[in-house]
């Protein structure tokens, strides 16, 4: 039995994680913490693993505190910087504990990113569109940023040429943001939950890879998988694809 504490337990995702852990036969929910609650060895109540679904401004401090409390950590909060990841990696090594940070826990989303990276070297154009509810705090989503980086890395590794784009003027920024040379567009529309569309094009053809999460339940299989695996993945792991051990990585 793995003891689990949840940070952000009163939020939309946190409540869903608490219920998923409670329903799992091999996991036990031992602590529910939220904003204003200190993360210490005592407050996590002997948790083996802490799950963080809070907000970008709080997540790094939460992870460092959870490591100091002797816990492995699974993180679904996005908005991480390279410097923040490096700090967590160093802290995990010093504590002898492990951290998994995933931009998305939906299995369909992880597979979509994987498929996009496999396909990217075969297409001359690639752009990413992410669509979320208007209460989401960060843009672009961590998933879209990770997708763009994977596409860019795959294209660089294959020696792909720069993507064609004759845009000479865009004073309002309507062409979207650039992440490692890949255009990313963020939409915030009421009625949406979490969605991503990856467009890859060649003259005369278009490949569209799309993933849709209609309910937060879609993230729970990935969260529980990470909780079960985090103890065996030393240091810092970024991305659920490492946990899934996908072929062709």
C-alpha positions in Angstrom: 0.0 0.0 0.0 1.4 3.4 -1.0 0.4 6.4 1.1 -0.4 9.5 -0.8 -0.8 13.2 0.1 -2.5 15.6 -2.3 -1.6 19.3 -2.5 -4.3 21.5 -4.0 -6.9 19.1 -2.6 -9.8 21.6 -2.7 -9.2 22.5 -6.4 -10.9 21.0 -9.4 -8.1 18.7 -10.2 -7.2 18.0 -6.6 -10.6 16.8 -5.7 -10.6 14.4 -8.6 -7.1 13.1 -7.6 -8.2 12.6 -4.0 -11.2 10.5 -5.2 -9.1 8.5 -7.6 -6.5 7.7 -4.9 -9.3 6.7 -2.5 -10.8 4.4 -5.1 -7.5 2.6 -5.9 -7.0 -0.7 -4.1 -3.2 -0.2 -3.7 -3.1 3.4 -2.7 -4.2 5.2 0.5 -5.0 8.9 0.9 -3.4 10.1 4.1 -3.4 13.9 3.7 -5.3 16.6 1.8 -3.6 20.0 1.8 -4.5 23.3 0.1 -3.5 26.9 0.0 -2.3 28.1 3.4 -1.4 24.6 4.6 2.3 24.1 5.3 4.0 21.1 3.7 6.0 19.3 6.4 6.8 15.8 7.5 3.9 16.1 9.9 1.3 17.5 7.6 1.9 15.0 4.9 1.2 12.3 7.5 3.7 9.7 6.5 3.0 9.9 2.7 5.3 7.9 0.4 4.3 10.2 -2.5 2.9 13.7 -2.7 0.8 14.8 -5.7 0.8 18.5 -6.6 -2.0 20.1 -8.5 -1.8 23.7 -7.3 -0.7 26.9 -9.1 2.5 27.9 -11.0 3.5 30.4 -8.3 3.4 27.8 -5.5 4.4 24.5 -7.1 8.2 24.8 -6.9 8.1 25.6 -3.2 5.7 22.7 -2.6 7.9 20.3 -4.4 11.0 21.4 -2.5 9.1 21.1 0.8 7.8 17.7 -0.1 11.3 16.4 -0.9 12.5 17.8 2.4 9.7 15.9 4.1 11.1 12.7 2.6 8.5 12.1 -0.1 8.6 11.3 -3.7 6.6 13.9 -5.7 4.3 13.7 -8.8 3.5 17.1 -10.3 0.7 18.1 -12.6 1.1 21.9 -12.2 2.5 23.6 -15.3 4.5 26.8 -15.8 7.9 25.4 -15.0 11.1 27.1 -16.1 14.4 25.5 -16.9 15.9 27.1 -13.8 13.1 25.7 -11.7 13.5 22.2 -13.1 17.3 22.3 -12.4 16.6 23.4 -8.8 14.2 20.5 -8.3 16.6 18.0 -9.9 19.3 19.1 -7.5 17.0 18.9 -4.5 15.8 15.5 -5.5 19.3 14.2 -5.7 20.2 15.7 -2.3 17.1 14.2 -0.7 17.5 10.8 -2.4 13.9 11.1 -3.6 12.3 11.2 -7.0 10.1 13.7 -8.9 7.9 13.2 -12.0 6.7 16.4 -13.6 4.3 15.9 -16.5 2.7 18.7 -18.6 -0.3 16.4 -19.2 -1.4 13.1 -17.6 -4.0 12.2 -20.2 -2.7 9.1 -22.0 -4.2 10.4 -25.3 -2.2 13.6 -24.9 1.0 11.9 -24.2 0.5 9.7 -27.2 -0.3 12.7 -29.4 3.0 14.4 -28.4 4.8 11.1 -29.2 3.1 10.7 -32.5 3.8 14.3 -33.5 7.5 14.0 -32.7 7.7 10.8 -34.8 5.9 12.5 -37.7 7.6 15.9 -37.6 10.7 15.1 -39.7 8.5 14.0 -42.6 6.6 17.3 -42.9 7.9 20.8 -43.8 5.4 22.6 -41.6 4.1 22.0 -38.1 2.0 24.2 -35.8 0.3 23.6 -32.4 -3.1 24.8 -31.3 -4.1 24.4 -27.6 -7.6 25.1 -26.4 -8.6 25.4 -22.7 -11.3 26.8 -20.4 -10.8 30.5 -19.5 -9.9 29.8 -15.9 -6.6 28.3 -16.9 -3.8 30.6 -15.4 -0.9 30.0 -17.8 -0.5 30.2 -21.6 0.5 28.4 -23.6 -0.3 25.2 -21.8 2.6 23.0 -20.6 1.4 20.4 -23.0 1.6 22.7 -26.0 5.0 23.9 -25.0 6.3 20.3 -24.5 4.8 19.3 -27.9 6.5 22.2 -29.7 9.8 21.3 -28.1 9.5 17.7 -29.0 8.7 18.6 -32.6 11.6 21.0 -32.8 14.0 18.4 -31.3 12.9 15.7 -33.8 13.3 18.1 -36.7 16.7 19.2 -35.5 17.9 15.6 -35.1 16.8 14.8 -38.6 18.4 17.9 -40.2 15.0 19.3 -41.3 15.1 22.6 -43.1 13.5 25.7 -41.5 9.7 25.8 -41.8 8.4 28.0 -44.6 6.7 31.2 -43.5 6.5 34.4 -45.6 4.9 36.5 -42.9 6.5 39.9 -43.1 4.2 41.9 -40.8 2.1 40.8 -37.8 1.8 43.8 -35.5 -0.9 42.2 -33.3 0.9 38.8 -32.9 -1.8 36.8 -34.6 0.7 34.3 -35.8 1.0 33.0 -32.3 4.1 32.4 -30.1 7.3 30.8 -31.0 8.7 27.9 -29.0 12.0 26.5 -30.4 10.9 27.8 -33.8 7.4 26.1 -33.7 4.3 28.3 -33.7 1.9 27.7 -30.8 -1.6 29.2 -30.5 -3.5 29.4 -27.2 -7.3 29.6 -27.1 -9.3 30.2 -23.9 -13.0 29.6 -24.5 -15.9 28.8 -22.2 -17.2 25.3 -22.5 -13.8 23.7 -23.2 -11.8 21.6 -20.9 -8.4 20.6 -22.3 -7.7 20.1 -26.0 -4.8 20.1 -28.4 -4.5 20.0 -32.2 -1.2 19.5 -34.0 -1.1 20.3 -37.7 1.7 18.9 -39.9 1.7 19.8 -43.6 3.4 19.1 -46.9 2.4 20.4 -50.3 -0.9 18.6 -51.1 -1.3 16.9 -47.7 -2.1 17.6 -44.1 -1.8 15.3 -41.0 -3.9 16.4 -38.0 -3.3 14.9 -34.6 -6.0 15.9 -32.1 -6.6 15.0 -28.4 -9.6 16.0 -26.4 -10.1 15.7 -22.6 -13.8 16.3 -21.8 -13.5 15.6 -18.1 -10.8 15.6 -15.5 -11.3 11.9 -15.1 -9.2 11.5 -18.3 -6.1 12.5 -16.3 -6.5 10.0 -13.5 -5.0 6.8 -15.1 -1.8 8.8 -15.9 -1.7 10.3 -12.4 -2.1 6.9 -10.7 0.5 5.4 -13.1 3.0 8.1 -12.1 2.3 7.6 -8.4 2.9 3.9 -8.7 6.1 4.4 -10.8 7.8 7.4 -9.1 9.7 5.4 -6.6 11.6 3.5 -9.3 12.6 6.5 -11.5 15.6 8.2 -9.8 15.9 11.9 -9.7 13.8 14.1 -11.9 11.7 12.8 -14.8 9.9 15.2 -17.1 7.0 13.8 -19.1 4.7 10.8 -18.7 6.2 9.3 -21.9 9.2 8.1 -19.8 6.9 6.4 -17.4 4.9 4.7 -20.2 8.1 3.5 -21.9 6.8 4.2 -25.4 8.5 2.5 -28.4 10.5 4.8 -30.7 11.5 7.2 -27.9 
